[in-house]
Amino acid sequence: MSKSTPQRSRALHAGLTVPKIVFLVIAAASPLAAMVATLPLAFTLGAGAATPAMYVISGAILLCFSVGYAAMSRQITSAGGLYAYIAAGLGRVPAVAAGFVGMLSYNALAVMLVATFGYFTHLVVAGFGFDWPWVVHAGLAIALTAILGYRRVDLSARVLGVLVAAELAVLVVLDASMVGRHGGAAFPLAAFDLAGIGQGALGLGLMFAFTSFLGFEAAALYGEESRNPKRTVPVATYCSIAVVAIFYGLTSWITVGALGLDNVRQEAAHKLGDLIIDLTADHLGAAAAALLSVLLLTSLFATLVATHNSTNRLAFALGREGVLPRSLGRVHVVHQSPARASAFQSAFNATVIAIFAIAGMDPYRTLAVSMSGLGTLGLVSLQAVTAFAVVGYFRGRRDRRWWRTALAPALGGIGLTAAVVLIIAHYPSLTGVGNPVVNSLPLVLVAAAAVGAGYALWLRRAHPDVYAAIGADASHDEPTAGPENPAPQSNPIRSGDQK
């Protein structure tokens, strides 16, 4: 067996259905946490009363992206997700660069979520008289996540299904209570009037809106574990974006109506993270507000599990192809899961958390804040690159459905590129701190991409068999023969990439 055409000695368990993948993806987006933590910032620093329009615009751009993303998922099935798509559409060197950026970004978000969960769980539990250090709660989150990540993904999907249903239910009840009190005034049409918004506020508003959708790209990572990936991944992608966009749009719109067009920015600036909790207490009572606080913790945990799974699958794909140590690409004999990749990621989280705890550093104002911006920028950048990879993949192939394979992904790519520019331009607003070290972290992403590209070029010269295997462990439909595809069963990597 040639290393350039690796075969899976043992496959991942293929038992995921559309609803299960939708729950995994929505959990990554974390609707409740987005509404509690991000929406007030969007009101305060961004578009103010026009924030609902920002969610509609960003949702439309991401739907354009998802058209090409879905078309790609019907051709390529791989646990590498965006990494595999970039390999097929742009070539091996950009793919390895993207893989390194993806590993950095997903791990940054995972560490951020562990720290955030530990910090806020400490605050909530302390209110009941249990003043345990934040690191204890963080350690518990790492342990539970490690157990779920080690086993079949079906278990994670079932757990996340319950947690996601609970957080969506509380948003529905809150929205209904505000509509019940305010009636038609809860839907002010002026919220979609962009005439009075300055360019800076518009940019910040779109930035916060895009960051709220983070995680939707994870659907492709579960392709190998779905029962019918050619159908499951595209449908799950569309459903996830639609559900999240509807909830974000409606909740933000109704919240504007409940607060009043002229009061939104001032109220949000005054209350920030307490805004949605106070609205819940006002409309549903103190008990409901307390329940919302607990559900916020479960929402953070659900997002952590989903992010952990995404990180594992990217590490698994990179390890299976020899880009990372091959041990990461091994499948558990019983659970048919990327167990070693999961264990590695759990150990990484535990190490970083332990270092910060021993150093006595604040888990939220230092670790969570710095890692949040880094991971967000990295993943949005990968989404933008993937959109253009879709165009590159279908160019010259038999599929002439120009809307699916060219125009829609190009529009999505342009929109996501604009989002990247906005995030970089307003990075201090995203992190919320003025620390020059924290706000210089985007340079780390550039370094990761450069190291990845350099590593790929070294592999091409020193280990051509490993280099040739990059992107080759994905399953492809209807490949087109070319310089790098001497036979129909070979992987259709971009022409000329083996030079």
C-alpha positions, -999 to 999 in steps of 0.1 A, spaced: 0 0 0 14 34 -10 16 61 15 3 85 -12 -30 68 -12 -37 59 24 -64 35 33 -85 36 65 -77 5 85 -107 13 107 -134 38 99 -151 63 122 -186 53 134 -211 65 108 -243 69 127 -251 107 126 -283 119 111 -293 154 101 -308 164 135 -277 151 154 -254 172 132 -276 202 135 -274 199 173 -236 196 171 -234 227 149 -259 249 168 -241 240 200 -209 253 185 -226 286 177 -241 288 212 -272 309 206 -279 316 243 -244 327 251 -244 348 219 -275 366 230 -264 371 266 -228 380 260 -225 393 224 -258 410 217 -253 437 243 -219 445 229 -234 447 194 -261 471 207 -235 492 226 -205 493 202 -221 483 170 -252 492 151 -274 499 181 -311 495 172 -302 483 137 -284 452 151 -312 429 138 -303 440 103 -267 430 109 -278 395 117 -299 394 85 -270 406 64 -245 383 79 -269 354 77 -275 361 40 -238 361 33 -233 329 51 -261 313 32 -243 322 0 -212 306 14 -232 275 24 -245 270 -12 -209 264 -24 -201 246 9 -230 222 3 -220 216 -33 -185 208 -21 -197 184 6 -215 164 -20 -182 159 -38 -158 155 -8 -163 137 25 -136 141 51 -131 146 88 -107 174 78 -136 196 67 -123 230 55 -88 216 54 -98 190 29 -118 215 8 -89 239 6 -66 210 -4 -90 201 -33 -96 236 -44 -64 255 -38 -37 229 -33 -16 211 -7 5 240 5 -25 263 13 -42 233 28 -14 226 53 -12 263 61 -50 263 67 -46 231 88 -21 248 111 -43 279 114 -74 257 121 -56 238 148 -45 270 165 -79 286 162 -99 256 174 -76 250 203 -77 287 212 -115 286 213 -115 254 233 -91 269 260 -112 300 260 -144 280 266 -128 260 295 -116 292 312 -150 310 306 -169 280 319 -147 278 350 -150 315 357 -188 318 354 -195 285 371 -175 298 400 -196 329 402 -229 310 400 -220 283 424 -206 308 449 -241 323 451 -252 290 466 -225 290 492 -199 268 474 -168 290 469 -147 266 449 -118 279 428 -125 284 392 -99 259 382 -119 231 399 -149 238 376 -126 241 346 -111 208 354 -145 192 357 -154 206 323 -122 191 308 -129 157 323 -165 155 311 -155 167 277 -127 142 275 -152 114 283 -177 125 256 -149 131 231 -134 96 237 -166 78 230 -188 77 198 -200 111 186 -236 99 190 -233 103 227 -221 139 224 -249 145 199 -276 132 223 -262 153 252 -259 184 231 -294 178 217 -309 182 252 -288 212 261 -294 230 228 -332 223 230 -332 239 265 -314 270 255 -335 275 224 -366 269 245 -357 296 270 -351 321 241 -385 312 226 -403 317 260 -385 351 266 -393 363 230 -430 353 235 -432 371 268 -418 403 254 -442 401 224 -471 394 248 -463 425 267 -454 449 239 -475 436 210 -467 450 176 -443 474 191 -419 445 196 -413 445 159 -402 480 150 -395 483 112 -371 511 119 -346 484 132 -339 477 95 -332 513 86 -295 517 80 -296 553 69 -285 568 102 -257 544 110 -221 555 107 -196 535 88 -177 525 120 -209 514 138 -219 494 107 -186 477 106 -186 468 143 -222 456 140 -214 432 112 -183 420 130 -203 410 161 -230 394 140 -205 373 121 -188 361 153 -221 350 166 -224 324 138 -190 309 145 -191 271 144 -215 265 115 -186 253 94 -183 222 116 -209 202 97 -184 190 71 -161 176 99 -188 150 107 -192 138 71 -174 105 77 -196 99 107 -229 105 90 -251 79 75 -255 96 42 -229 124 40 -238 136 5 -272 145 18 -267 149 55 -240 175 55 -256 199 31 -290 197 47 -276 201 82 -256 231 71 -286 249 57 -308 240 87 -282 252 112 -276 285 96 -314 291 91 -322 282 127 -294 303 142 -301 333 119 -339 332 127 -332 330 164 -306 358 164 -327 380 141 -360 376 160 -345 378 195 -325 409 187 -355 425 169 -379 418 198 -353 430 223 -350 463 204 -388 466 206 -389 458 243 -362 483 252 -373 510 227 -354 523 196 -340 553 214 -330 534 246 -313 503 232 -277 516 232 -279 533 266 -296 503 283 -271 478 268 -241 500 277 -254 502 313 -262 465 318 -240 447 293 -240 410 303 -269 415 326 -292 429 299 -309 397 288 -309 383 324 -326 415 336 -351 413 307 -359 378 317 -364 387 353 -387 416 343 -408 396 319 -407 361 335 -396 366 371 -365 360 393 -368 322 391 -366 323 353 -336 346 354 -319 322 378 -327 294 354 -313 314 325 -280 318 344 -277 281 349 -286 274 312 -259 299 302 -234 275 319 -249 245 301 -247 265 268 -210 272 274 -204 235 282 -223 225 250 -201 248 230 -170 234 246 -180 198 237 -188 208 201 -155 227 198 -136 198 213 -151 175 187 -142 199 159 -106 201 170 -104 164 174 -116 157 139 -92 182 123 -63 167 143 -74 132 133 -75 141 96 -40 157 98 -26 128 117 -41 102 93 -24 118 64 9 122 82 9 160 85 8 156 123 19 125 142 1 95 128 -10 83 162 -36 112 162 -52 96 131 -60 63 148 -96 52 154 -106 36 187 -113 -1 183 -146 -1 202 -160 34 200 -149 41 165 -139 76 175 -108 98 171 -99 89 207 -62 97 206 -69 131 191 -95 137 218 -70 127 245 -43 150 231 -67 179 230 -79 173 266 -43 171 278 -35 204 259 -65 221 276 -55 208 310 -19 220 306 -28 255 295 -54 259 323 -30 245 349 -3 270 338 -26 300 341 -40 287 375 -5 282 390 5 317 377 -26 331 395 -38 349 363 -74 359 358 -91 332 337 -115 356 320 -98 389 316 -65 373 304 -70 338 290 -105 339 277 -103 373 262 -71 367 244 -80 333 230 -115 344 219 -103 370 195 -76 347 182 -99 318 175 -126 339 160 -104 356 135 -87 324 126 -119 305 118 -136 334 99 -104 336 78 -106 299 70 -142 302 60 -133 330 36 -104 310 20 -127 279 17 -153 299 -2 -127 307 -29 -115 271 -27 -150 260 -38 -147 282 -68 -113 268 -76 -124 233 -72 -153 235 -96 -136 256 -122 -131 235 -153 -152 206 -140 -183 192 -155 -206 209 -130 -219 240 -147 -244 251 -121 -228 285 -119 -249 297 -89 -239 268 -67 -203 265 -78 -192 300 -87 -214 330 -80 -228 321 -45 -195 309 -30 -177 340 -45 -203 363 -29 -199 344 3 -161 347 1 -162 384 -6 -185 389 24 -164 368 47 -132 386 35 -149 418 45 -157 403 79 -120 394 83 -110 430 75 -136 443 100 -124 420 127 -88 431 122 -97 468 120 -117 465 152 -98 438 170 -95 457 203 -133 460 204 -136 422 199 -113 414 227 -125 443 249 -91 451 262 -64 476 254 -35 453 260 -11 456 231 1 420 235 -34 406 233 -43 429 203 -12 418 184 -22 381 185 -35 381 149 2 380 140 3 346 155 -22 334 129 0 348 102 30 329 117 10 297 119 0 300 82 36 307 73 50 277 93 23 255 78 32 265 43 69 261 49 63 227 64 43 216 34 71 228 11 96 208 32 74 177 30 73 181 -8 111 180 -10 120 156 19 89 133 22 71 133 -12 50 103 -2 35 122 28 31 154 7 13 134 -20 -11 120 7 -23 155 17 -60 157 10 -59 121 -4 -78 105 25 -110 122 16 -136 104 -5 -144 121 -37 -173 119 -62 -167 123 -99 -131 134 -99 -117 148 -131 -85 135 -145 -55 158 -147 -18 162 -141 -23 151 -105 -51 126 -112 -38 99 -134 -66 76 -126 -103 84 -117 -99 71 -82 -72 96 -73 -78 127 -53 -84 158 -74 -59 182 -59 -54 215 -77 -33 210 -109 4 218 -106 5 215 -68 30 186 -69 56 206 -86 
